[in-house]
Amino acid sequence: MARWRRLMISGAAIAALAFGLYSLVGTGPGVNNGDDDSAADPEPGLTLRDVTLEQPDDQGQLLWRVRGREVTYSSDQQVAFITRPDGELFQDGEVIYDVIADTGEVRENGSVILLRGNIVATGVKNGSILKGNEMEWRPQDDVLIMRDQITGTHPQLRAVADEARVFNRENRMELAGNVVANTVVADTQSDPWLKLQAQELVWFWADERIDSAQPLRVEQFKRNAITDVVVGQRGTVNLANQLVALRGQVAMQMLEIPLNMTSEALDWQVAEEQVTVNQPLTLVHPENRIRVTARQGRMDLAEQQIFLSQDVVAVGEANQSRMTSDRLNWNVDTQTLVAEGSVNYRQVNPNVNLNGARAVGRLDDQTVVVDGGRVVTEIVPN
């Protein structure tokens, strides 16, 4: 017995049945009035027009309501096939999603709703709009699953994926398979925005946070052109304060400077254009062939200033110059280095070794001045 069915049949359907429609498809359904479960069981293969199906929980609160142009029941009375379903999904007695599709099915005593073809699910409370070609609603598990050419829009985010799972009580959406998500801005020509790529993303829309336990790629766009790219093995993007935190084999390309950075951890405050690295890092300027390593550092991308500390080593690969220090300020725009604390500068041609408390200069053209404290200069002729 299909105990889940509650039918509301429009006047047109009732009139059609009264004039003999049901003689073609069955003996006609019963309408559930709440007193007799058996009255809700339609005849096998029966087709009805303009029907509304509903499913309440044990407390009488609706789990879903779906209207259809036509509803046809399977021979075992376990499945209702719906043409042009249009309905609402409920939680705690309130509508959380409005849904439409080409076709639908009600299965498992009303505990599963399946929709197919041109699906649009509109979140009444969270403001999201999900589109796809296959949807599954399991109200008892509080999960809405969307598959096949998924696109989603929200005031925070736009995304595409192979699958989306929405857990409304937890304000959480899991995106899986070729996920691409873009942050939403008023004007993409004037406002910077981020593009996220991963195989899996978990979005907590109430917290305005995105987590990825899988490799994550984040690109920043300005005037619709990529300016910065960062990748890591896992990460978190806080949309509220625009903080990107990546961990594990982190690599960042600053395309406008240009400069490349690698480390095991990175915190990027996107709006302030500040990058903090509290792990050993390596910086490479590919054009001038400058390589710098340190225990930790901070980058001001707007001013193109880099501040490094602890075991700093700067190498000019083109001319084999090398500078070590406790602290280093690197102006990437002018390529000027200011080193402080236990400074040592060496170069090969001509062979020079300088020690001091402070040094200022450029490695690419070997113009370095070492001063402060006791300076020891060693020149070895070729």
Order of alpha helices (4+ residues) and beta strands (2+ residues): beta-alpha-alpha-beta-beta-beta-beta-beta-beta-beta-beta-beta-beta-beta-beta-beta-beta-beta-beta-beta-beta-beta-beta-beta-beta-beta-beta-beta-beta-beta-beta
